[in-house]
Amino acid sequence: MGNKVTIIEYPKCSTCKAAIKSLKAKGNEVTTRDIVNDTPTAKELKELLEISGMDIKKLFNTSGEVYRELGLKDKLASMSEKEKLNLLSQHGMLIKRPIVTDGKQVTVGYKEDLYEQAWGGHE
């Protein structure tokens, strides 16, 4: 039996679809959340960072259109964590996806070996 996980994803994203398929194949009970229509709040994003221990920069979709449009490559370094969290919570497409959590651990992005380690093989 797998975990009960929530995946914060973009329904049209092929990587997100592959991630959901992988999670289900590993026996996880998956709840989906649309990253655009139900964007995580700054508080939720901060909690995800605290659980994961990762740097906030890992939450940014640096290859996305919004990231480029806002010129964030040059601006992020001078922004506070609070400013970054607020920005992410206002623009769902700025957030690297998919984000998966069970409340105890968090993964960002999709790599099969990472998913195997985090979300698979817990029979």
C-alpha positions in Angstrom: 0.0 0.0 0.0 1.4 3.4 -1.0 0.9 6.8 0.5 -1.9 9.3 0.3 -0.3 12.1 -1.7 -1.3 15.4 -3.2 0.2 16.4 -6.5 0.1 20.1 -7.3 0.2 20.0 -11.1 -0.9 21.6 -14.4 -3.4 19.3 -16.2 -2.0 20.1 -19.7 1.6 19.3 -18.7 2.9 16.0 -20.0 5.5 15.7 -17.2 2.7 16.1 -14.7 0.7 13.4 -16.4 3.7 11.0 -16.3 4.2 11.8 -12.7 0.6 11.0 -11.8 0.8 7.7 -13.7 4.0 6.8 -11.9 2.6 7.6 -8.5 -0.5 5.5 -9.2 1.6 2.6 -10.5 3.5 2.6 -7.2 0.2 2.2 -5.3 -0.2 5.7 -4.1 -3.6 7.3 -3.6 -3.3 10.5 -5.6 -5.3 13.7 -5.1 -4.6 16.3 -7.8 -4.6 20.1 -7.4 -4.4 22.5 -10.3 -1.4 24.8 -9.9 -3.2 27.6 -11.8 -6.8 27.4 -10.5 -5.8 26.5 -7.0 -2.3 28.0 -6.6 -0.6 27.3 -3.3 -0.6 30.2 -0.9 2.7 31.8 0.3 2.0 30.0 3.7 1.6 26.6 2.0 4.7 27.1 -0.1 6.7 28.0 3.0 5.4 24.9 4.8 6.5 22.8 1.8 9.9 24.3 1.9 10.2 23.6 5.6 9.2 20.0 5.2 11.6 19.5 2.2 14.5 21.5 3.5 15.2 22.7 -0.1 16.2 26.2 -1.2 13.3 28.4 -2.4 15.0 28.8 -5.8 14.1 25.1 -6.5 10.4 26.1 -6.5 10.8 28.4 -9.4 10.1 27.2 -12.9 13.1 28.9 -14.4 12.4 27.6 -17.9 8.8 29.0 -17.9 7.5 31.9 -19.9 6.4 33.9 -16.8 9.9 33.6 -15.3 11.3 35.2 -18.4 8.6 37.7 -18.8 9.1 39.0 -15.3 12.9 39.1 -15.8 13.4 37.1 -12.6 16.8 35.8 -13.6 18.3 39.2 -12.6 15.8 40.0 -9.8 15.6 36.9 -7.6 18.9 37.4 -5.8 17.8 40.8 -4.4 14.4 39.6 -3.3 13.5 38.5 0.2 12.1 35.0 0.9 8.7 36.6 1.7 8.7 38.5 -1.7 9.6 35.3 -3.5 6.8 33.3 -1.8 4.3 36.1 -2.5 5.3 36.1 -6.2 5.1 32.3 -6.5 1.6 32.4 -4.8 0.4 35.0 -7.3 1.6 33.1 -10.5 1.0 29.4 -10.5 2.9 29.0 -13.7 6.0 30.3 -11.9 6.1 27.3 -9.7 8.2 24.3 -10.8 5.9 21.3 -11.2 4.8 18.9 -10.2 5.0 19.2 -6.4 4.1 16.0 -4.5 3.6 15.8 -0.8 2.2 13.5 1.8 2.7 16.0 4.6 6.0 14.3 5.7 8.1 14.7 2.5 8.0 16.8 -0.6 9.4 16.3 -4.1 9.5 19.0 -6.8 9.8 18.1 -10.5 9.6 14.6 -11.9 12.4 12.1 -12.1 11.6 8.4 -12.0 14.5 7.5 -9.7 13.5 10.2 -7.3 9.9 9.0 -7.3 11.0 5.4 -6.8 12.9 6.5 -3.7 10.3 8.8 -2.3 7.0 7.3 -3.4 7.6 3.7 -4.4 8.3 0.3 -3.0 6.9 0.7 0.5 5.0 -2.6 0.6 
